[in-house]
Amino acid sequence: MSGETAKQESGWTVDTLKQHYDQRFADSETAVSAALVSQEKAVAAALAAAKEAVAKAETASEKRFDAVNEFRQTLTDQTNTFLPRPEYNAQHKALEEKVDIVTKKMNLDRGGEISMGKIYAAVGAVGAILGMTVLLANNVFG
C-alpha cells in the first residue's frame, strides 16, 4: 500500500489540543507583558527627556530675557544722559543772541570793520561757551 488509503492517526486528543492552546496563550501573555514593560520603560525615558528639555529651554529663555532687560536698562540710562532738544535749542538761541551782540559791538568799535583776529576771538568765545554748556548739562543731567 502506498498510504493513500491507510488510516493515520495524528496523536492529537482533546486534552493535548487544550494543553497546546493553553501553552500558546501563556506564551502570548508573557510576550505581551514583556512588550508592555518595555513600552512603559520607553515612555518613562521619553518623559524624563522631555522634562529635561523643558528645563533647559526655560533656563535659556531666562538668560535671554535677562540680556534683553539689561539692554533696556542701558538704553534708559543712555537716554537719561542726553541733553533734551528743547533745552539745547533754548541754550543755542541764547548763544546766537550773545554772538550777535558781540558782533554788533565789534562793528561799532571799529566803525564797521571786522578783523580776522576779532572773528577768531568771537568763534573761540562761542566755542568756550558751548563747551561749558555741554559740560554743565552733562553734570546736571548725568
Phi, psi and omega in degrees: 000145182271350178101356181288329182256357183282143180272124180245140176255139184277337182093357178274135174236176179297321180292317180291325177295317177297317179298318179299311181291326175297318179295317179295321179294318178296319178297319178296317178299319178296318180294318180294318179298316179297320179294320178295318178297318179297317179295319179299318178295318180295319179295318179297319179294319179295321178295318178297319179294321179294318178298319179295320179295320178296317179298317179295320179295320178296319179297316179296319178296318179299317179297318180295317180293326175297318180294320179295317179295322177296319178296318178299317180296322177298316179296321179295315178300317181295317180297322180292338181269350179286150176279124181294144183301314180300321179293317178299313181301319180295316180292321180294318179297320178297320178294318178300319179296320179294319178296319178298318179297314180296319180297315179297320180295320179295321178296320179291322181294325185257004181072033177098350180271134175241120180271161179297327178298318179292323178296314178298320179296317180295316179296320178296319179295316178297318178298318179296318179294318177298316179299316180293323179296315180296317178298316178296319179296320179291323180288324182285316185262351183276000000 
